[in-house]
Amino acid sequence: MFYVYILQSEKDKSLYIGYSPDLRKRLVKHNKNQVTSTKYKTPWKLIYYEAYLERKDATGRERFLKSGAGWRFINKQIKHYLEKSSLD
């Protein structure tokens, strides 16, 4: 399986979109500051993911989610979670 995921920083509530064939190991790496682009905003929590059978499908989805239309999709898809987390 290949995963496209969204993490939320518990430090500043920012979001990060990524892709990995091993979601559990990747989350551990994010939280151990082993990922350059996320190491200054640890800890991270997994808030959303999608699973794909083919790598190209997952990487294409990751590219889409990082686009303007993708961010609009994310904001609709996890609207209630984002509203709730902004109150915390």
N, C-alpha and C positions, 0 to 999 in steps of 0.2 A: 504494500500500500504506500501511497504518497499523500502527504498531508499539506494543506494550505491552512494556515492558522493566524489568529489574531491574538496578540498579547496586550495586556494593559499594565502599565507601570503603576505600582502601588505608591510610588514616590510622587508622581505628578499627574497621574491619570492619562498620560499620553498612550497612543496605540502604536503597535508595530505589526506589520504583516510579513509573514515569512512562509517558507516552504521547507519540508524535510521528509525524507523517507522513514525517519524514526522520531516521531513527535516527542516521546518521553525523554529521550536523550538530548534532543535539541532544547527542550525547556530547561533541563538541568544545566546545559551549557550557558544559556541566557542568564540564569540565576547565579552561576559561578563566575560571572564576568568574563567568559571566554568568547563572547561575540562582540567584536569591536563596536558595531553600531548600536548596541544596547547596554553596554557595560556601565554607563553612568546613570542609568535609571532603574537599577534593580531595587527591590525585587519585582519580578514580573509574574502575572497570573494569566493562565489560559482562559480566554473568554469565548472563543469561537473557533471551530475548525470544520473542514470539509475533507473527506477522504476520496482518493481517486485510485483507479487500478493502473493507469498509465502515467508515467512521468510527464510526458508532454501536456497532458490534460491539466495536471496540477500546476506546472510552471506557467501555462497559458492563463489559468485562473488567477494565479498570483499576480501576473502582469496586469490583468484586468482590474483586480481589486485595488491595485496601487494607482490606477487612473482616476480621473475625476468622476467618471460614471461609476467606477468601483466603489469609491468612497461614499457616493450617494446611496448605492446599494447597501453598503455596510450600515450606514446611518438608519436606513429603513429596517433592515433585517434585525438589528439588535437595538432598536430604538428604546424599548422599555428598560433594557439593562443599562444603556448609556444614561438615560434620565435618572435612574435610581443611583447609579454610581456617582453622578455629579452632585448628588445630595449628601453623599458620605464624606 
